Amino acid sequence: MNTVLSDKAVKELQKKGTPYTRKVLRHTQKFQTTPDKLFPLLCPTTEFDWMDGWHCELIYSQSHYHEYNAIFKTDYFIPNETWVISHFEANRIIEFVRVSEHLSVKVDARLCDNLNGTTTGTWIVNATALTPQGNQALENMNPDDEPIGILLDALDYYINNDKIKPLPEGIFNKK
């Protein structure tokens, strides 16, 4: 196989360097429930039940719930985000790719059944700039201030209390 052209292109790209940045965040949380009860809540439709002020526009899903290749839009985190469910294994794994004007964010959620009525969830968030403004947003990002922990605490609260936990003011674009 002749790879002269692609090898040349890669060498040129390596010389220039990557113009955009990436930040990776990781959050792990233990829930007092089983994966089969937790996983359905990781869905744009069921998030209405537990996430304070949640709103989304479902673009495509045969079931109207989460499924592989479902697409929805939000203004909740970043204005004009489009989400695609890129990987889906019921009760185990869900991955979302979120794209907005300046950022692409891949969220990988993995659930581990602890076999004692609890579940450990691990969320890995890869945020990648698509523009110089995205670079600036990532530069200003403080991992300790990211809302994933706040959202997972709200999810845990819902699981334990069957009601929505109010989120701090201004944390999201709630309508």
N, C-alpha and C positions, 0 to 999 in steps of 0.2 A: 504494500500500500504506500503510495506516494504522499508524504505529509510535509513536503517542503514548504508549501504556502502557509499551512497552519503553524508549523514550527517558526517560520519567519514572523508571523503575526504575534505569536506568544513572546518571542524575544523582544519585539518592539513594545509590547504591553509591559513586560518586565522592566524595561529601561525607564518607561514613563512612570511606573508605579500606579497603584490604585488611587484614584482621585477621591474616593468616597470611603467613609468609615463604617465600622460595625461595632456594636456593643452587644454583649451576651449577658443576660440575667438568668439566674436560676433560683427557684423557690420551691421548697418542699414543705408539705403540710400533712399532718395526720388528721383524719376525719373519723368520727364515731359512727360510721356506717359502712356498708358493704359496697363494692364497686357497682353492683347492679342497681343500687339506689342512687349512688353519686353520679354515675356517668350520664344518665338522662338529663341531669341539671346542667351539663356542659353543652348547652344547645341554645342557639339564638332565640328560639321560641320559648323554651322553658325559663330562660333568664328573666323574662317578664315576671315570673313568680318570686324570684329571690333577689334581684339586683335593683336597688333603689334608683328609680328614674330611667331604667333601661328603655331604649327604643332602637328599633332596627326596621329595615325594609327587606323583607324576604324577596329575593330576586328569582331564585329557582331552588326548589326542593320538591320531589315527588310526594314525600310524606308530610311536608310542611314542618318537619323537625330536622334535627341534624342527621346528615347522611353524607356519604362520599360524594364529592363534587357539588354539594349544596353551595349556593352563593347568596350573600346578603350584604347590605350596606348599612353603615352606621355613621353618626356624627358624635358618638358617645365619648370616644377617646381622642381621636384626631378628626377634624372635619373631612368629610367626603372619603371615608375609607370603604373599600370593597374587600370583602372577606370571601375566601374560598376554602372549603374543607378539603384538604389535600391528602389526608390519610385518616382512615376510620376503621377501628376495630372495636366493636361494641364492648363496653365495660372494661376496656384496657387502654386504648390509645385514641386520641383525637389530635389532629394537627390542623392549624389554621394558617393561611397566608393572608396577611392584611396588607393592602397597598393603598397608599394615598399619594398626593402630589410629590411629597418630599421624602417619604420613608416607605420601606417595605419591612414588615414585621412578621416573622414566622414564629408561631406559638406551638410548641410541642407539649402536650399534656399526657402524662403516663400515670396510670393507676396500678397500684400493687395491692392485691388482697393480702392482708396480714393474717388471714385465716383465724381471726379471733373477733370478728364483727367490726373490725376497723380497716381503713384503707389509707395507704400513704400515696399522696399525689405529688408528682414532680412536674413543675412547669419550667421549660427552658424557652426563653424569649431571645430571638436573634433579631435585633433591630439594625437595619442597614440603610444608610443614607442613599438617596437617589439624586440629590442635588446639593449644591453648596449650602442651601438653607437646611437641608436634612443633616449635613455635617454639623452645622451650628446647633441644631436641636439635640443631636447626640452628645456634642461637647458639653452642653448645659445639663445633660441628664445625670442625675445623682441616683445610683442604684438603690440607695437607702430610702429615697423618696418615691420610688416607683409604686404605682397603685396595685400591683399584683397581690401583695400581701393583704391590703385592705379589702380587695375583692374576695380573696379566699377566706378571710375572716368572716365576711358577710355571708358567704356560701355556708361556712361551718355554722354560723348563727342560725341560718334558715333550717339547716338539717336538724339542729338541736331544739329549735323553738317553733318551727313551722310558720315563721313570719319574717318579713323583710326587716333588715337592720338598716336604719338611716345611715347614709354615707356622709362624710365630712363635706361641708359646703365648699363649692368651687373645685372639688377634686376631678369632676368629670363635667362634660357638657350635657347636663341633665335638662330635659325639656318638660 
